[in-house]
Amino acid sequence: MVYTFSGSRYVTKGVAENFPIELQAALFSAIEQMREKVCGQLDYLQVFEIVTEVKGQKKFLHIYHMQECPEAKLEYFIPTDTEVNGRAYLIDDVDHITLLLAEEY
């Protein structure tokens, strides 16, 4: 099956309460970069590990983006004022896409 991540987008209550809207948008946008890396072969499950890091006086979200089939990994750094740490999943259910916290799975 081909997963396009082009359906309606939804976020769970946990994501809405814990992730700033800019982070939510960045995670949805990260799909395009993964699509390029894997030549369009996206896995239905995209995994994001998010860690807040401080470099000098600046705070960044270090995002590890992974999928299993085909195996691929990307990393992103996003400047932030908000501390966010945890794991999130982006799931393509063909007609819709859901962003959820790992503990909501």
N, C-alpha and C positions, 0 to 999 in steps of 0.2 A: 504494500500500500504506500502511496505517496502522501507525505504530510507537508502541507503548504503553509500552515500557520496563518491562514488568510480569513478565518471565520471571525465572528463577533468576539470581542475581547471582554473577559470578566476577571475581576479580582475578588478574592475571598475577604471576609471581614478581618482576618488576621493581617493580610497584606495591607488593606486599606488603613488599618490602625497603626501599623508598625513601619511601613515603608513610605518615605516621602514620595509625592507624585512624580518628582523628577527621576527617582530611582525606578519606579514602576515603568515609566516611559522608556528609560534606558534598557531595562530588561526586555521589554517587547521589541525594541529596536535592535538588540543584540542578535536576534534571529537572522537578520539580513547578513551580518558578518559571518555567522556560522554557515549560512546557506552558501556563501562564496567559498568558504574553506572546504566544504564537503561536496562541492559541485552540485548543490541542490538536493543531496540525499540527507534530509533531516530526519532524525529520530523523533517519534511522537513525544518523548520525554526529554526536556531540556533541564539541566540541573545547574543551579547557581549557588556557589558558596560565597558569602559576602563577609568581609572582615574590614573593620575600621582600622586604619593605620595612620600614624602621625609621622610626618617627615618635616623636620625643622619646626616651623610654626604653623604648618598647613596640615589639615586633616583630609584624608582620602578614603573612599570606599574602594577596596581591592576586590574585584569581582572575578571569580574563577567560573568560567562557563564551560560545561561539559555535556557530551552526549555519548551513548554507548555504541550505537550501531548506525553508521560506521563510527568507530571511536575517534573523537576529536576533542580538543581543548583549546580555549582562548582565555586571555586575561584582559581586563580593563581596569583603568584607574579613573575614578570620578571625584573631583573636589567636592567636599561636603562640609556642612556645619553640624550635621546630625550624625550621631553614632548609631550604626546599624551592624549587627553581627548575626549570622544565621544562614540557613539553607532554604532555598525556595525552588519550586518546580514550576515549569511552564509546560502545560500539557495540551496537545492538539487532539481534540475529540472530533475532528473532521469538520463539523459545522460550527464549532466554537472553540475558543482558546481560554484556558483558565490559568491564572497565576496564583499560586497558593504557597503557604509556608509548609515546610517539610512535616511539621507536627499536625498539619491539617489534612494530610494525605490519608 
